[in-house]
Amino acid sequence: MFKQTLTLGAISVVCSVAAIAQANNTPITGNVSSKCSIFTDTIGVYGNPTPDELSTKTADGGIDPVIRYDVTVADKYKAKISWPNSFSTSPSLSDAVNWDGETTVKSHSVTGMSAYEAAKVEYENVTEFDLTLAGSTWFSVESEATYGVGKSLPGGEYKANVVAECIAD
Amino acid sequence: MTKYGYAAALTLFFNSAAAHELTPTYPEVKPSYIDGVSIINMKMWNRRNDAKYYEINVYDKEWNDIPFASTEKILKIDYLEHKNFHIYLRDEDTAMVTYICTTSKQLKQDVQSTGIKSRICSRVK
């Protein structure tokens, strides 16, 4: 009887050790590699404050598009954001459209990213930001289109594209 | 956590954002099984529910196009799908290759008032 109990006890100990060993042998591994993701956070909408103007400004009844950039490793990427300078969809237009816009840092996940706004480089319709810190940055893009001189925009659907680029340094 | 951190966390929580990703950031040019041809392996992840077509482009450091071959020049990647793709280059062009980019191509009917065209470029060093 004693021998049988001893054998069962030994088997139980071996099984427990095996179970512990098995429980300890389930590793989860991960790797954070350099990566840039562009998120379309808010889709913009044009307001029509005057007959000859389309604008995404809130004061003009529009919504500014917002784009989020996530970078996992600092100082590896540059963001290039272009406000529209043509319509992708519009009725037939017989006069010139004057385009204007502005790209600004709307929000950020790391305090130091507030410096992006002062350090931005603007040319033509493009604004460049060096993404020198890891984390998320939200950029707001304002777009305005004014038609001809004293002419109303023809009725119909108007669409334009913001181009958001993330380029490895 | 700073107030910006809380704002970012809240925004992340409440917004249903959609993203475009291209990895690796710094791809390597490797010899392929075809003589005189090199290969670059890339991976895309489409988290944009408003775009499922992405164009591949290869450029030199001055942003001039470099000829390449791939199974598809325009990738169809469904929402939340990962896709590995290969870029084949002539050996004589490999020294010039600097940027490999994917650009979202939205269908006309998918664009709302202002669409967002995203482009991510990896760099061959």
Interface residues (C-beta under 8 A of the other chain):
Chain A: S33 S34 K35 C36 S37 I38 F39 T40 D41 T42 I43 G44 V45 Y46 T56 G62 P65 I67 R68 D70 V73 K76 Y77 P84 S88 T89 S107 H108 S109 V110 T111 M113 G135 S136 W138 V141 S143 Y158 K159 A160 N161 V162 V163 A164 E165 C166 I167 A168 D169
Chain B: T2 Y4 G5 A7 A8 T11 L12 N15 A17 A18 A19 H20 E21 L22 T23 P24 T25 Y26 R47 R48 D50 Y99 C101 Q106 K108 V111 Q112 S113 T114 G115 I116 K117 S118 R119 I120 C121 S122 R123
